[in-house]
Amino acid sequence: MTDRASSRARLQDKVCLITGAGRGLGAAIARRYRDEGAVVLVNDVDGANAESVAQELDARFYVADVSDPGAVRGMFAEALAAAGRIDVVVNNAGISGIEGDDEKSRERQLLSVRQAEEVAAGGPIETHVDVTPTLSDEEWRRMIAVHLDGTFYCCREALAIMNRQGSGSLINMGSIMGTSGGAGAPHYCAAKAGILGLTRALAREGASRGIRVNAIAPGWIDTDMTAPLEIMRPLIVAQTPLQRFGDADDIAWAAVYLASDEAKFVTGQVLSPNGGWHMSQ
Ligand SMILES: NC(=O)c1ccc[n+]([C@@H]2O[C@H](COP(=O)([O-])OP(=O)(O)OC[C@H]3O[C@@H](n4cnc5c(N)ncnc54)[C@H](O)[C@@H]3O)[C@@H](O)[C@H]2O)c1
């Protein structure tokens, strides 16, 4: 095999389960993994999207809500029975908290943009991003449930399998919001920060068996999740040294690297493709 040919199959025959892979970053990761020779297993709570991506990639798919521990247990049991092993799990499923609520999305963006304009003009700041006082228990709990509980449930099932195998790699989807914070999304920022802490704890726990655990902390990436951000978009681009939103492949390549043997000395780390928006994780 030439160097070029071998570099094309960086995940040859690795069994890789990707949550939230029905669209967006998860689907992009699934495509790159398949191209790198992986046996891809697609998860999403949206059955139609999961099936469509699975069909495209000739992959198995599992419709399960990652915030439901029973559904997660069932998915891993089925996946293990079908594939015989699980080498990589990408915990990518997530929500923004403003899905389908255009009015709320617009209001929060306007507050942030107005406040940034006031700061740029030298103050005084008269616009306040008052989201937390009105954030409901349900909004808070659902966000933590999908991101943090979901990542924990999937890591728990995956590690039970990987510990027996004596090998494996977990990749958890964080965000620049987990370290930089972001006004207007306290529940999202808290969930993503929790995922980074969980990642570091599991990296230490898994190391004695050679199981690697890392996180990706994307910056602002063009997907359905960020599509409603049209009001903030110019501000975000202006704040980004590389002067653009990322595309899904910018994240997929990071996920390929972390899953591959090229990253065999990398554990407990946060890789953050973010165009320079945030420079410390
Ligand atoms: N797009 C960005 O700018 C950005 C930045 C930082 C981090 N992220 C994170 O990357 C991940 C993917 O984001 P995206 O932009 O592709 O979003 P997206 O909304 O386009 O896709 C998310 C996918 O997750 C699925 N999903 C949601 N809840 C689920 C659940 N409970 N169980 C299983 N599947 C579920 C959705 O059905 C959807 O297919 C998320 O964790 C998100 O927080 C995104």
The ligand as a Tripos MOL2 file, in Angstrom:
@<TRIPOS>MOLECULE
LIG
   44    48     1     0     0
SMALL
NO_CHARGES

@<TRIPOS>ATOM
      1 N1        -23.3620   24.1750   14.7450 N.am      1 LIG1
      2 C1        -22.5650   24.7900   15.6260 C.2       1 LIG1
      3 O1        -22.1750   25.9580   15.4430 O.2       1 LIG1
      4 C2        -22.0970   24.0710   16.8660 C.ar      1 LIG1
      5 C3        -21.1110   24.6860   17.6390 C.ar      1 LIG1
      6 C4        -20.6550   24.0560   18.7830 C.ar      1 LIG1
      7 C5        -21.1660   22.8300   19.1450 C.ar      1 LIG1
      8 N2        -22.1460   22.2610   18.3900 N.ar      1 LIG1
      9 C6        -22.6460   20.9700   18.8490 C.3       1 LIG1
     10 O2        -22.4760   20.0130   17.8170 O.3       1 LIG1
     11 C7        -23.5130   19.0340   17.9050 C.3       1 LIG1
     12 C8        -24.2170   18.9270   16.5730 C.3       1 LIG1
     13 O3        -24.7390   20.1990   16.2460 O.3       1 LIG1
     14 P1        -25.3660   20.5450   14.8070 P.3       1 LIG1
     15 O4        -24.9890   21.9430   14.5200 O.co2     1 LIG1
     16 O5        -25.0520   19.4810   13.8310 O.co2     1 LIG1
     17 O6        -26.9210   20.5430   15.1880 O.3       1 LIG1
     18 P2        -28.1830   20.0150   14.3650 P.3       1 LIG1
     19 O7        -29.3600   20.5440   15.0870 O.co2     1 LIG1
     20 O8        -28.0370   20.3220   12.9230 O.co2     1 LIG1
     21 O9        -28.1030   18.4190   14.5430 O.3       1 LIG1
     22 C9        -28.2760   17.8250   15.8060 C.3       1 LIG1
     23 C10       -28.8070   16.4130   15.6120 C.3       1 LIG1
     24 O10       -28.9570   15.8150   16.9110 O.3       1 LIG1
     25 C11       -30.2080   15.1600   16.9430 C.3       1 LIG1
     26 N3        -30.6940   15.0820   18.3160 N.ar      1 LIG1
     27 C12       -31.1790   16.0920   19.0820 C.ar      1 LIG1
     28 N4        -31.5690   15.6220   20.2740 N.ar      1 LIG1
     29 C13       -31.3090   14.2970   20.2670 C.ar      1 LIG1
     30 C14       -31.5010   13.2630   21.2230 C.ar      1 LIG1
     31 N5        -32.0390   13.5440   22.4160 N.pl3     1 LIG1
     32 N6        -31.1110   12.0150   20.8990 N.ar      1 LIG1
     33 C15       -30.5740   11.7350   19.6910 C.ar      1 LIG1
     34 N7        -30.3990   12.6680   18.7340 N.ar      1 LIG1
     35 C16       -30.7550   13.9370   19.0270 C.ar      1 LIG1
     36 C17       -31.1150   16.0160   16.0770 C.3       1 LIG1
     37 O11       -32.2730   15.2780   15.6490 O.3       1 LIG1
     38 C18       -30.1900   16.3750   14.9410 C.3       1 LIG1
     39 O12       -30.2070   15.4440   13.9010 O.3       1 LIG1
     40 C19       -24.4170   19.4790   19.0610 C.3       1 LIG1
     41 O13       -24.0130   18.8260   20.2430 O.3       1 LIG1
     42 C20       -24.1270   20.9620   19.1690 C.3       1 LIG1
     43 O14       -24.4140   21.4650   20.4590 O.3       1 LIG1
     44 C21       -22.6240   22.8530   17.2540 C.ar      1 LIG1
@<TRIPOS>BOND
     1     1     2 1
     2     2     3 2
     3     2     4 1
     4     4     5 ar
     5     4    44 ar
     6     5     6 ar
     7     6     7 ar
     8     7     8 ar
     9     8     9 1
    10     8    44 ar
    11     9    10 1
    12     9    42 1
    13    10    11 1
    14    11    12 1
    15    11    40 1
    16    12    13 1
    17    13    14 1
    18    14    15 2
    19    14    16 1
    20    14    17 1
    21    17    18 1
    22    18    19 2
    23    18    20 1
    24    18    21 1
    25    21    22 1
    26    22    23 1
    27    23    24 1
    28    23    38 1
    29    24    25 1
    30    25    26 1
    31    25    36 1
    32    26    27 ar
    33    26    35 ar
    34    27    28 ar
    35    28    29 ar
    36    29    30 ar
    37    29    35 ar
    38    30    31 1
    39    30    32 ar
    40    32    33 ar
    41    33    34 ar
    42    34    35 ar
    43    36    37 1
    44    36    38 1
    45    38    39 1
    46    40    41 1
    47    40    42 1
    48    42    43 1
@<TRIPOS>SUBSTRUCTURE
     1 LIG1         1 GROUP 0 **** ****
